[in-house]
Amino acid sequence: MQAPPSKRGVAVVTGGSAGLGRAVVRVLADSGWDVAVLARGHDGLAGAVRDVAAAGRRAVGIVCDVSEHEQVEAAADRVEDVLGPVEVWVNDAMTSVFAPFLDTAPEDFERATRVTYLGFVNGTRAALRRMVPRDRGQVVQIGSALAFRGIPLQAAYCGSKHAMVGFTESVITELLHRGSSVHVSMVHMPGMNTTQFGWVRTTLPKHPQPVAPIYQPEACAAVVGSVVDHPRRNTWVGESTVGTILGNRTIAPLLDRYLARTGVSGQQTGQDASTMVGENLWEPVPGDHGAHGEFDDRSWGTSPQIFALRNRRVLTGVAAGAAALAVGLLARGARR
């Protein structure tokens, strides 16, 4: 028997069949949301739907290429027909090319941009068309430290994430102008142990890898869940993301030179590129690949910064209590 409608409502996750998106699907389902998953691969969609059902929630998996706005609109209609009004929409779908810019075919660069940038535009449009008239809901954009700092070999991805930030800031100001109660949040991620490094298109001789330190997707997905519960405009996940964004604001020319020296070799393993599972730039890779990539032995399951993000209210209360105690002790000392 199918689970009854969730008291929390309906959430949509694009790119929810694998990697971080798959981990976000699980976090939302475990938190009581009914979840619609939009992705291209049948196998991964089926696996994500099973994950939601295992948490006792309703699910629908929809084959959708987010670069095509007609498909995204049709998917949003189906979600609301099957599950009900969308309250949360998480834009996560992405694809990329690992290659020097001059070695990247124009059609591949455009494809990566259409999915990673215009996919967010299309998802945001579909969500807001439904949320704004109801004056409620939240859009969560999965960003990256690379939305603020470009690195070698990922010009298409970095450009798309930079564009997403500018686009989202414009949308936020328009919603404020309308006096809308709809929230839009950006959650910027570090390098993660996800499936993308096994199936990204590459011209490199060696197997791609994330820039260290590498975080497990579940740790980052938990922060997304926290932002869904407590909307905020910007969240930086992981010590490396904080360092990258702040560093780029202060020492960008030095980072240019550092990345020129380390950024190419640092994004390749010692394995040959032929050991990758395939390419998902134009078509999904068959099979259900879950959330994790190949770097479990080097990935952080949590960190002090992520713990602090997930426990902001508790830590704020502790800090306030400590401050009050300090003030009280100082006043007591002054009276003596």
C-alpha positions in Angstrom: 0.0 0.0 0.0 1.4 3.4 -0.9 2.3 5.8 1.9 -0.2 8.6 2.6 0.7 12.2 1.4 3.5 13.7 3.5 2.7 16.3 6.0 5.9 18.0 5.0 5.0 18.2 1.3 6.5 17.4 -2.0 10.2 18.0 -3.0 11.7 17.7 -6.4 15.4 16.9 -7.0 16.9 17.2 -10.4 19.9 14.9 -11.1 18.6 12.9 -8.1 19.5 9.5 -9.6 23.2 9.5 -8.6 25.9 11.3 -6.7 25.0 14.2 -4.4 21.5 14.4 -5.8 20.9 10.7 -4.8 22.1 11.5 -1.3 19.8 14.6 -1.1 16.9 12.4 -2.2 17.6 10.1 0.7 18.0 12.9 3.2 14.7 14.5 2.2 12.8 11.2 2.2 14.2 10.3 5.7 13.0 13.8 6.8 9.4 13.0 5.8 9.2 14.5 2.3 7.6 12.9 -0.7 10.2 13.1 -3.4 10.1 13.4 -7.2 13.4 12.6 -8.9 14.2 14.0 -12.4 17.1 12.4 -14.3 17.9 10.8 -17.6 18.8 7.2 -16.6 16.1 4.7 -16.0 18.2 2.5 -13.7 19.3 5.3 -11.4 15.7 6.7 -11.2 14.4 3.3 -10.2 17.0 3.0 -7.5 16.2 6.5 -6.2 12.4 5.7 -6.1 13.2 2.5 -4.1 15.2 4.6 -1.6 12.3 6.9 -1.1 9.8 4.0 -0.7 12.2 2.4 1.8 11.9 5.6 3.9 8.1 5.2 3.9 7.4 8.1 1.6 5.8 8.4 -1.8 8.0 8.9 -4.9 7.9 9.4 -8.6 10.8 9.1 -11.0 10.6 11.0 -14.3 13.0 10.7 -17.2 13.9 14.3 -18.0 16.7 16.2 -19.7 16.8 19.4 -17.7 18.5 21.3 -20.6 15.1 21.1 -22.5 12.6 23.5 -20.8 9.6 21.7 -22.3 10.6 18.5 -20.6 11.1 20.2 -17.3 7.7 21.9 -17.5 6.0 18.6 -18.4 7.8 16.9 -15.5 6.7 19.6 -13.1 3.1 19.1 -14.2 3.3 15.3 -13.7 4.8 15.7 -10.2 1.9 17.9 -9.1 -0.6 15.5 -10.7 0.9 12.5 -9.0 2.2 13.8 -5.7 0.6 17.3 -5.2 1.9 20.9 -5.0 5.7 21.2 -5.1 7.0 22.9 -1.9 10.8 22.4 -2.4 12.7 22.2 -5.7 16.4 21.3 -5.6 18.4 22.0 -8.7 21.4 19.6 -8.8 21.7 18.1 -12.3 25.0 18.7 -13.9 27.5 17.4 -16.4 31.0 18.4 -17.4 34.0 18.1 -19.5 37.5 17.6 -18.1 39.8 19.1 -20.7 41.8 22.2 -21.5 39.5 24.8 -23.0 41.1 24.7 -26.4 40.8 20.9 -26.4 37.1 21.0 -25.7 34.8 20.5 -28.7 32.4 23.5 -29.0 29.3 21.2 -29.0 30.6 19.5 -25.8 31.1 22.9 -24.1 27.6 24.0 -25.1 26.1 20.7 -23.9 27.8 21.0 -20.5 26.6 24.6 -20.2 23.0 23.8 -21.2 22.7 21.1 -18.5 24.7 22.7 -15.7 23.5 26.3 -16.2 20.3 26.3 -18.3 19.1 23.2 -16.4 19.0 25.4 -13.3 17.3 28.2 -15.2 14.7 25.8 -16.5 14.1 24.1 -13.1 13.9 27.5 -11.3 11.3 28.7 -13.9 9.2 25.6 -13.5 9.3 25.8 -9.7 8.5 29.6 -9.4 5.7 29.4 -11.9 4.0 27.1 -9.4 5.2 28.6 -6.1 4.8 32.3 -6.7 1.0 32.2 -7.3 0.7 30.2 -4.1 3.2 32.5 -2.3 5.1 29.7 -0.7 7.9 27.3 -1.4 11.7 27.1 -1.7 14.2 26.6 -4.5 17.6 25.3 -3.6 20.5 25.8 -6.0 23.4 23.4 -5.6 26.4 25.5 -6.3 30.1 25.1 -5.8 33.3 26.7 -4.6 34.0 26.8 -8.3 31.2 29.3 -8.7 33.6 31.8 -7.3 37.0 30.5 -8.4 37.7 29.0 -11.8 40.3 26.2 -12.0 42.1 24.5 -14.9 40.3 21.8 -17.0 36.8 22.8 -16.0 36.0 26.0 -17.9 32.5 24.8 -18.9 31.6 23.8 -15.3 33.1 26.8 -13.7 31.5 29.2 -16.2 28.1 27.6 -15.6 28.3 27.8 -11.8 29.5 31.4 -12.0 26.5 32.2 -14.3 24.1 30.4 -11.9 25.1 32.7 -9.0 24.4 35.8 -11.1 21.1 34.4 -12.3 20.0 33.4 -8.8 20.9 36.8 -7.4 18.7 38.5 -10.0 15.8 36.1 -9.2 16.2 36.8 -5.5 15.9 40.6 -6.0 12.9 40.2 -8.2 11.1 38.0 -5.6 11.9 40.6 -2.9 10.5 43.3 -5.2 7.3 41.4 -5.4 7.1 40.9 -1.7 7.0 37.1 -2.3 7.3 34.6 0.5 9.1 32.1 -1.8 12.7 31.5 -0.7 15.7 30.9 -3.0 18.9 29.4 -1.4 22.3 28.6 -2.8 24.4 25.8 -1.2 28.0 25.8 -2.4 29.8 22.5 -2.3 33.4 21.3 -2.0 35.0 18.4 -4.0 32.9 15.3 -3.3 33.3 11.5 -3.7 30.5 11.3 -6.3 29.9 9.3 -9.5 30.8 12.2 -11.8 34.5 11.5 -11.8 33.9 8.0 -13.2 31.8 9.1 -16.2 32.7 12.7 -17.0 33.9 13.3 -20.6 37.6 13.8 -20.6 40.5 14.3 -22.9 43.0 13.7 -20.1 45.3 10.7 -20.1 44.5 9.8 -16.5 41.3 9.1 -14.5 39.8 12.4 -13.1 39.5 13.0 -9.4 38.1 15.7 -7.1 40.3 18.4 -5.7 41.2 17.4 -2.2 40.0 17.4 0.5 37.2 15.1 -0.6 33.9 15.0 1.3 31.4 12.2 1.3 28.1 13.2 -0.4 26.0 12.3 2.6 27.8 15.0 4.7 27.0 17.6 2.1 23.4 16.4 1.5 22.7 16.7 5.3 23.5 20.5 4.9 21.1 20.7 2.1 18.5 19.2 4.4 19.3 21.8 7.0 18.9 24.6 4.5 15.5 23.2 3.4 14.4 23.3 7.1 15.9 26.7 7.8 16.2 28.7 4.5 19.1 31.0 4.1 20.4 32.8 1.1 24.0 31.4 1.0 25.7 28.5 2.6 29.3 27.4 2.1 29.9 23.8 2.8 33.3 22.5 3.9 36.5 24.2 5.0 37.9 24.1 1.5 34.9 25.9 0.1 35.3 28.7 2.7 39.0 28.9 2.1 38.6 29.0 -1.7 35.9 31.7 -1.7 37.6 33.9 0.8 41.0 33.3 -0.7 39.8 34.3 -4.2 38.5 37.6 -2.8 41.9 38.5 -1.4 44.7 36.8 -3.3 43.3 35.9 -6.7 46.5 36.5 -8.7 48.4 34.2 -6.3 45.7 31.5 -6.7 46.0 31.8 -10.5 49.7 30.9 -10.3 49.2 28.2 -7.7 46.4 26.5 -9.7 48.5 26.8 -12.9 51.2 24.7 -11.2 48.9 22.2 -9.3 45.5 22.2 -10.8 46.1 19.9 -13.8 47.9 17.0 -12.1 45.8 17.5 -8.9 42.6 16.5 -10.8 44.0 13.2 -12.2 44.7 9.9 -10.4 47.4 7.5 -11.4 44.9 5.3 -13.2 44.5 5.4 -17.0 41.3 7.2 -18.2 40.3 3.9 -19.9 39.3 2.6 -16.4 36.3 5.0 -16.2 32.8 3.5 -16.4 31.7 5.6 -19.5 30.6 9.1 -20.5 27.3 10.7 -19.4 27.7 14.0 -21.3 25.2 13.2 -24.0 23.6 10.0 -22.7 23.2 8.5 -19.2 25.6 5.6 -18.2 23.5 2.4 -17.8 23.1 1.0 -14.3 22.3 2.4 -10.9 25.5 4.0 -9.6 24.3 5.3 -6.3 25.8 8.3 -4.5 29.5 7.4 -4.1 32.4 7.6 -6.4 35.7 5.7 -6.2 37.4 7.7 -3.4 35.9 6.3 -0.2 39.3 5.7 1.4 40.1 9.4 1.0 36.8 11.1 1.7 35.6 12.9 4.9 32.3 11.8 6.4 32.0 15.1 8.2 34.1 18.0 9.4 34.0 20.7 12.1 32.6 23.3 9.6 29.9 20.9 8.4 29.0 20.0 12.0 28.7 23.7 12.8 26.4 24.3 9.8 24.1 21.4 10.8 23.9 22.6 14.4 23.8 26.4 14.0 21.0 27.0 16.4 22.5 24.8 19.2 25.9 26.4 18.8 24.3 29.9 18.7 22.5 29.1 22.0 25.7 27.8 23.6 27.6 30.9 22.5 24.8 33.1 23.8 24.8 31.2 27.1 28.6 31.5 27.4 28.5 35.2 26.6 25.8 35.7 29.3 27.8 33.8 31.8 30.9 35.8 31.0 29.0 39.1 31.4 27.6 37.9 34.7 31.0 36.9 36.0 32.4 40.3 34.9 29.6 42.2 36.6 30.0 40.1 39.7 33.8 40.9 39.7 33.1 44.6 39.2 30.7 44.6 42.2 33.5 43.2 44.4 
